[in-house]
Amino acid sequence: MGRMPSFERSAVVDAARDVFWRRGYAETGIAELEQATGLTRSSIYNAFGSKRGLFDAVLAAYLDDVVRTRLRPLGGGDPGALEAYIAEMRDGIEHDTPRARLGCLLLNAGSSSLATDDAEVRTTISSYAAEMRGAIRAAVADRRPDLTPDAVDALAAVCASLVVAGLTLARADRDGALATLASVPTTLESWGRV
């Protein structure tokens, strides 16, 4: 019978998440991951198969713990859910919380060379984007029942694009990210009105 690991997998993934989020996949060295997680190189490889295996575990946990937690209220019938979602993002960026300052881990990965070189990462990012767009579309439908389905689709595409832009800017241009995200409620309210 093999030895059971003497670490909590979720704590290791969370510690590695912070390193990958701050430095990016390519720039993160195994020594940094050893230091952050408290595991040796061989323990990381035994538990996750490789640095890439650990990164895949980080992305999966990020989707479940961060992204889906925030998207869950969207489209549940609350007409103010999209504004609350945006306000939560803006609050994190405005108060300069360490993770919010780094933008979105998935969008960061999607704009790195890893996404260019790896079909699996591209699929993960594409699936995330579709999930986010679907949740925003449902929230727009809740907020603007006066719009036709085509108009809801168009408005949701604009709102989702503004969210992506804001989260991408968060890393380099805090004020730009805040302004971009602040335009979502205005766009949501004014769309199709003269």
Secondary structure, DSSP 8 states (H G I E B T S, - for coil): -----SS-HHHHHHHHHHHHHHH-TTT--HHHHHHHH---HHHHHHHHSSHHHHHHHHHHHHIIIIIHHHHTTTTSS-TTHHHHHHHHHHHHHHTT-HHHHT--HHHHHHTSHHHHH-HHHHHHHHHHHHHHHHHHHHHHHHH-TTS-HHHHHHHHHHHHHHHHHHHHHTTT-HHHHHHHHHHHHHHHHHTT--
